[in-house]
Amino acid sequence: LGKPDLMYKIKGGILAVEYKSRKGNIYESDIVQTKCSSLAARGSGYKIIKCLVITATKKQYFDIHRSDKALYKEIEPYVVYTRQSKTGGKLLATPGHYKCKSCAFNYKCNYVQN
């Protein structure tokens, strides 16, 4: 679902841009979200071949010249995980350095399995 925040015509196709308002690093989830929105835009006829993720302090470009099927295979585990979440399925607590990878908690919660 979704579309990139911005799209530019470039040589050979389109550059998809995803903006993040925070200062700091670009996370794997940002890249997955960008790939997912780019795939959705491709489904609407946009030939996205390159992506850019931007935070207040960082930029990261990456190419996505591969087929829609190959791109989906890259993000499929995240799509399945998201669908589980949206349908009320239980997710494993996976606390990271800054926040849980499954939710927005930035501290250890009661659901962490010891």
N, C-alpha and C positions, 0 to 999 in steps of 0.2 A: 504494500500500500504506500501511498504518498508519492511525492515528486521531489526532485532536488530543489533547494532554495533558489537557485539561479542556474541558468543554462546559457552558454556562449557558443556561437559557431566558431569552430577552429578548423584547421586544415584536416580534411578526412572525416569530419564528424562534429560531435558536440562535446564540450567540456561541462560536466555537472559539478556544481559548487554546493557544499554543505557548510553553513555557518554555525559555529558554537559560540555562545556569548561568554563563556568562562575564560579566565586566564589559565594558562597551563597547557598540559600535554594533550595530544590527540590519542584517544584510546581505541582499542580494537572495536568496541561497540560503535564508535563514530564511523569507522571504516565500513563495518557491516551495514550500518544504517544507510550510508552513502551508496553502497553497492545495491542494496535493496531498492532504494528510491530510483536509482539509475535503471534497474531492471524494470521497474514499473513504468518509467518514462519510455523505455524501449518498447514496451507493450503498447504505448500510445503512438508509436511511430518515430520517436526521436532516436537518432543513431549516436548514442553516447559511447565514446571510445576512451575518454579520460576523465578522471575525477580529481577534485581538490577539496580537502577538508581544511577549514580555517578556524582557529581559536583567536583570542585576543593577542596571543603571543607566538603562535606556531602556524605553519602551513605544511601540508603534505599532499603531493601529487601522486597519483598512481594510474596506470593504464588498465583498461578493461576491454581489450580487443577481442577477448574470447566470445564464444557463442553464448546465447541466452541460457542454454541448457548447462553449459560449463560454469557460468556465473552463478546460476541457481544452486548447483552442486556445492559450490564454495560456501554459500550462506545457508544451505538447507538445515544444518543442525540448529542454527539460531532461529530460523523460521519455525521449526518444530517446537523449540523451547518457548518461543513467544506465543504460539498457538495454545500450548499447554497453560501458560499463564493467563491468557485471555479467557479460557474456558473454566477457570477456577481450579486448575490442577495444582497440586503441591509441587513446589520447586525446592531444590536443595539450597540451603543457605551456603553461600560461597563468599565469605568476607574477604575483601581485598585490603590493600593498604589504606585507601581513601574511603571506599564504600563497598557494600555487598554487591556482587555481580548480579544478583537476582532481584535486588530491590534498591531502594534509596537509603537504607540505613547506613550510617557511617560509624557505627559502633557495633560491638558484639551483641547479638540479640538472643532471645530464648530459643530460637530455632536451630542454632548452630549445633551440629551433631559432633559430640566430643569423641 
